[in-house]
């Protein structure tokens, strides 16, 4: 018998008073004979195993085709086994609970891994037991009870969330390290009458008319997620910052942190609330309005913005703030081009109103002008009035347009980190690491982990669902770090083929087959090919 074009033989080994069989493939590579285990036959009597051994060698005449080897079942094996082994290698099972042999911990691992491989609802995941070994590897045989193995285990996981996050923070954050924090939203479909989480608010998904939740995520400086929190859908981003800083420092015990948040999170009022806290430093960015105010106070000059280097300015008011002036020429060109297009559109519409000969009133002209300026958002550059003859007179404020153009592509990163601890270049680089959190949200909200649609209707289950998704991203983050050489190889080559989904699909194609040989049932796993072996080697696992 041959498997993957390799000869299969059976080794018979003693097992107590009986014997067990080990199925191995044999091949020759580089002049060496290679043996690889592909399956086992549980303990049986010696004569039965000898018959199977002879059949594999072709030394017996089979009475009928029913006695020949047949594959009677095939399940996905590679991805489930690989991610389960990776989860144990990074200690995720023990992070969830100190006794990982508990069944609810295994259930949670199945849901976390299933989120990466299959996504979908918990009910759908419970029904893949006939097509995948995921649940079987986690000690659940046969049909899965969704209430027992999913919902009940989720309830226990939620009880452990604070302890789990404390372990993650202690593992991945140290005193003085960067803390990346950002917020996103995810919308609901359907009715959530008794929910304190589902509420109308600013939707980052542009889904008006849908209730939503707000999700705050904490990552370390490399983008590894360590904490997540679900807020009501009408929560303002900035309102979560002081509490989150207090939580990290006091509840989780990381006394010295450099908190990095974007300009929408660390507002000027927020900065006033938290500045001076023992062990806390801030890195954030100024809004456009704040940059203009600094210019008006003559703390900065526009000619200091340089596209090649970062210019640092110290706050003259003694606040300890360091302003790092930067300019992105690509953004500058794009902003200027966009403004010109909008100004041309504004001009076209206003000229149409001004040249109209139909009878009208000043109020109607004002309404039409307001509608145009609201649409193009160019109102601050337009000076207009209506004449006694109910005609529109207007012009562009060229001085304002020129002043605005000078600020195109200019941005200011500020911090109160002392110069001896961090240079201006390091401050700007640290702020740009917020892209790691944005990448996490992209993974959580799109095709890989699919935090929505949310199939749960109670607030506790919603919170746990989001927490499960974060733990899935935690596992995926380690996976992506390990297989990074594959993506780097793609960048150097002409044909790009390595993606997260492609890698997972390659692993999923490693199957576990239930076979019947001479009436004896056994399980044989397909041997990994060259690509699959490369993936497994990078993941530092063997299955």
C-alpha positions, 0 to 999 in steps of 0.5 A, a space after each residue: 500500500 502507498 500513501 502520497 506515493 510513499 510505501 506504508 508499513 505496519 510496525 507491531 509493538 507490545 501494549 500490555 497483554 495485547 499489541 498495538 500497530 504503528 503505521 509509518 510511511 517509508 521513502 528515500 530522500 538524499 540517499 537516506 531512508 525516511 520513516 514517518 508515523 502517519 497513524 496508529 491502530 489501538 491495542 488488538 490481538 497479535 493475529 489481527 495485526 499480523 493480517 493487517 501487516 500482511 495486507 499492507 505488504 500485499 502478501 494476502 489474497 483478499 476475499 472481497 473488495 470490502 476487505 481492502 483498505 477504504 477511507 470511510 471518513 476524512 476530517 480537517 486536521 492540520 490547522 486545528 492541530 497546529 494552532 492548538 499546539 501553538 496556543 500551548 507553546 505560547 502558554 495561552 491555555 495556562 493564561 486562561 486558567 492555571 489548570 488547563 486540563 479543565 474541560 471549559 478551558 479546552 472548550 475556550 481553546 476550541 472557540 478561540 482557534 475556531 474563530 481563526 479557522 472558521 469564524 461564524 457563530 458558536 452554533 455553527 462552530 459546534 456543528 463542524 465536529 463531523 468535518 474537523 478534529 478541532 473539538 476532538 483534539 480538545 477532548 469533545 467526542 462526537 456531537 458538540 452540545 453548544 450550551 455546555 461546550 460554548 455558552 457555559 464555557 464562555 460564562 466561566 471565561 468572562 469571570 476570568 477576564 480580569 485575571 487573564 488580562 492581568 497575566 497578559 499585561 504582566 507578560 507583555 508590558 514592563 515598567 516604562 514600556 509603551 502602551 498603545 490604546 485606541 477605540 473602534 465601534 461595531 454595529 448590531 443588527 436586530 433588536 437589543 431591548 434590554 441591553 445597556 451596551 447597544 446604543 446609538 452613537 458615532 459610527 466608524 462603520 458609517 452605519 446610521 440607524 444601527 445601534 452599536 458598541 464601542 470597543 477599547 483595545 490596549 496593545 504593547 509597543 509591538 501590537 500584541 493585544 493585552 486588554 479589551 473593554 466593551 463600552 456603551 455605543 454612545 461612549 465618547 472616545 476621550 472619556 475612556 482615557 483617564 479610567 484606562 490609565 488608572 486601570 493599567 497603573 493600579 489594577 494591573 500594577 504597571 506603575 510607569 507607562 508611556 501612554 500613546 493615544 491619537 488626537 481624538 483620545 488624548 484631548 487637551 482636557 484629558 491631558 490636563 486631567 492626567 498630567 503629573 500623575 506619578 509614573 505617567 508620560 503621554 505621547 499624542 498629536 495636536 489637532 489642526 486647530 491646536 496647531 493654528 493656535 500655536 502658530 498664532 501664539 508664535 510658539 511655532 513658525 510654518 517654515 520650521 516644518 521640514 519634510 526631511 527632518 523632525 524639528 523639536 520645539 519646547 513649550 515656552 509656558 513651562 508645561 514640559 511639553 515637547 513639540 515634534 514638527 513633521 511634514 509629509 510631502 505626499 499628504 501635503 500634495 494630496 491635501 492641496 489637490 483635494 482642496 483645489 477640487 472642492 474649491 472649484 466645485 464650490 465656485 461652480 455652484 456659487 456662480 450658478 446661484 449668482 448668475 441665476 435670473 429667477 426671482 428669489 429672496 435673500 433667505 432662499 439664496 442663503 439656504 442654497 449657499 448654505 447647502 453648497 458650503 455644507 456639502 463641500 465644507 469650504 465655508 471658511 474660505 468663502 465671503 458672501 452676501 446678498 444685494 438689495 436686488 436679491 443677488 449673490 455676491 461672493 469671493 474666495 478669501 485667498 489669504 486664508 486659502 494660502 495660509 491653509 495650504 502652508 499647513 498641508 501635510 504638517 503635523 505635530 506629535 507632542 510628549 512630556 517624556 524627558 529628552 534624556 529618555 526619548 529623542 524626538 525621532 523616537 517620540 514620532 516613531 512611538 506615535 506611529 506605532 498606533 498603526 498596530 492597533 489599527 491593524 488589530 481592529 482591521 483583523 478583528 472586524 474583517 474577514 479573518 476574525 469577524 467580530 460581527 455579526 454578533 449573534 448574542 443578545 445579552 450584555 455578558 455574552 457580548 462582552 465575552 464574544 469580544 474577549 474571545 475575539 481578542 484572544 483569537 487575535 492574540 494567538 493570530 498575532 503570535 502566528 503572524 510573527 512566526 510566519 513573517 519570513 513567508 511574507 518577506 519572501 513574497 515581497 522579494 519575488 514577482 508572484 505574491 501568494 502568501 497571505 494569512 488565509 492561504 497559509 491557513 488553507 494550506 494547513 487545513 488541507 492536511 487531513 485525518 482519514 479514518 481507514 478500514 483495513 481488513 475490517 480493522 479501523 485506524 486513523 491515518 494523517 496525510 503527510 505534510 508537503 514541502 509548503 506545509 512543512 515550511 509553515 510548520 517549521 516556522 511555527 516551531 511545531 510538529 503535528 
